[in-house]
Amino acid sequence: MKRLLCLPLVSLLLASAAGFGESGKILPYPIHQNRLPNGLNVVTVPYDSPGLAAFYIVVRTGSRNEVEKGVTGFAHFFEHMMFRGTEKYSKEKYNEVLKSIGAAANANTSLDRTVYHMTGNAEKLELMFELESDRFQNLNYSEHDFKTEAGAVKGEYTNHTANPYAKLQEMLQNTAFDVHTYKHTTMGFLEDILDMPNQYEYSLKFFQRYYRPEYCTVVVVGDVTPERVNALAGQYFGAWKKGDYSAEVPREPQQSETRFVHLQNGQIPPYLGLYYKGPAFNDREIDMPALDILATILFGETSPLYKKLVIEEQKARFIGGGAFDSRDPNLFSIQASLINNEDMQYVKDEIVKTLEQVKTAGVDEKVLANTKSHLKYQFAMGIDNPSQIANSLCHYISLTGDPESINRLYALYDQVTVEDLKRSAGKYFTPGGLTIATISADEQGGVQ
């Protein structure tokens, strides 16, 4: 699933004894926030990691923001372009400085955000601020550099979609969504990628729109103090001009009937995916925690369905499911890798039968309690270094703008009841909101 957050073992043992720290929060470290006058949020989490600090910047701009026809893929493109250098720090000099301070830097893009990150010597924190503030405010690239990187993006797309699962994902999103920008993947539509070398002027516009302080949050975790971080943020980012652009993301209309997408490929095991329209992320409503719990109970490795299809009948190699965190309503996926094409309909029917049963019968109270505990402690066992903590906070910042979402969300888990599970199953697992995606050697998917 999408939540991979956790604590060091000592913190876990303390948390298990005292309920996730004195405040009852799942993240037992204080989150200090300071918003600059230009809108930049600065988040500091002191953490016992002598000499080490993680420096992250999350830009709340992803493929979701690509609302204009013909220019998808630019959020991902700038993940590349931001390493092209500035007048002060060329690409080569930037890398040399990073190496000199023992830092590693990278970036990644998804539907709702782009995250830039480095981890290195905490004593060189000011140099990290200088490097990142310079490229966020003074990125400089020629049209030739732009076209070179656009060509690299095309190559990345070609390699990416050579994977049949990635190709199916592209087909799935294009089928499951009509007007929302989740219709295209982070890579963008192929026709837009092919035309990207001609969009130099638009790239400048995109940067000026979104690489602004109101879209960004600086997250520093490790051997630091909030006083030091806030002072450096004001020094290096305080003069950054606030922008005035906001994208109008189209609202997806309600789906009314089952949709189908199929990729003919006999080189890999048959694949079946049931994708139901789910909720947007919300840290104040019970739906997302309820769906997380349902996914574990119904499709986890200890579930009756998994035991039946994978272990006993050996119809499937694996089965799993879960909701995807996103700012707007997205998909709840149930995925299965099969042994034989002929079992596609049978496996689909068994999954649907399981979903229908939980709508009326619910689940055992003890199973519910154990699953809540498992999910919370699984989450709590993973954050054991500054980078993982910062990355986890950036995930929730990208969704709500507030790192405290991590605590609010997990506080909801204890509140989930059997009735909540039944209601959520009835609300989201409906044929009208379903898109079925398949891969097999057959010309058609063979599933109704």
HELIX and SHEET records of a PDB file:
HELIX    1   1 LEU A    9  ALA A   18  1                                  10    
HELIX    2   2 SER A   63  ASN A   65  5                                   3    
HELIX    3   3 PHE A   74  MET A   81  1                                   8    
HELIX    4   4 LYS A   91  SER A  100  1                                  10    
HELIX    5   5 ALA A  122  LYS A  124  5                                   3    
HELIX    6   6 LEU A  125  ASN A  138  1                                  14    
HELIX    7   7 GLU A  143  THR A  161  1                                  19    
HELIX    8   8 PRO A  164  ALA A  176  1                                  13    
HELIX    9   9 THR A  181  LYS A  183  5                                   3    
HELIX   10  10 LEU A  190  ASP A  195  1                                   6    
HELIX   11  11 MET A  196  ASN A  198  5                                   3    
HELIX   12  12 TYR A  200  TYR A  210  1                                  11    
HELIX   13  13 PRO A  213  TYR A  215  5                                   3    
HELIX   14  14 PRO A  226  PHE A  237  1                                  12    
HELIX   15  15 ASP A  287  PHE A  299  1                                  13    
HELIX   16  16 PRO A  304  TYR A  306  1                                   3    
HELIX   17  17 LYS A  307  GLU A  312  3                                   6    
HELIX   18  18 ASN A  341  ASP A  343  5                                   3    
HELIX   19  19 MET A  344  ALA A  361  1                                  18    
HELIX   20  20 GLU A  365  ALA A  380  1                                  16    
HELIX   21  21 PRO A  386  THR A  400  1                                  15    
HELIX   22  22 SER A  405  TYR A  413  1                                   9    
HELIX   23  23 VAL A  418  TYR A  428  1                                  11    
HELIX   24  24 PRO A  431  GLY A  433  5                                   3    
SHEET    1   A 6 HIS A  32  ARG A  35  0                                        
SHEET    2   A 6 ASN A  41  PRO A  46 -1                                        
SHEET    3   A 6 CYS A 216  GLY A 222  1                                        
SHEET    4   A 6 LEU A  52  VAL A  59 -1                                        
SHEET    5   A 6 THR A 114  ASN A 121 -1                                        
SHEET    6   A 6 ALA A 104  THR A 109 -1                                        
SHEET    1   B 5 ARG A 259  GLN A 264  0                                        
SHEET    2   B 5 LEU A 434  SER A 440  1                                        
SHEET    3   B 5 TYR A 271  LYS A 277 -1                                        
SHEET    4   B 5 LEU A 331  LEU A 338 -1                                        
SHEET    5   B 5 ALA A 316  ALA A 323 -1                                        
END                                                                             
